[in-house]
Amino acid sequence: MDVTNFFSIASQQNRWLSVRQSVIAQNIAHVNTPGYKALDVEPFEAVLNATGLKMQKTQASHLSPVSGTGSDAQTQEEAEWAVLHSGNSVSLEEQLFKASEVTGAYSRNTGVMKVFHRMLLASTKG
């Protein structure tokens, strides 16, 4: 994988995480709105599949790549945990759980980027 391609994918994931975090915040803001349906974004794997990048088998001992299709990140109505009598499908516990998932994913992404950047700097210093 090309270095610029790696940084591009990491940046794309950060943008996706930002969109997901704003959708989660919107859901939390509407926790008491009658009739509001909770939203979520498509998984990042679907967004990544839409980029057209394909894994390659470079050695005989490697596993064969799995193919898949996806599309751009879009919001969609999510499966309901519980619907209140007012028709609101936002579960505060679920939204907080998702927010912590986004925080963890962002931390992992940032950590990998830092390590990769340090590795590039070390290789250029000689």
Secondary structure, DSSP 8 states (H G I E B T S, - for coil): --HHHHHHHHHHHHHHHHHHHHHHHHHHHTTT-TT---EEE--HHHHHHTTT------STTS------------EEE---S---TTS----HHHHHHHHHHHHHHHHHHHHHHHHHHHHHHHHHH-
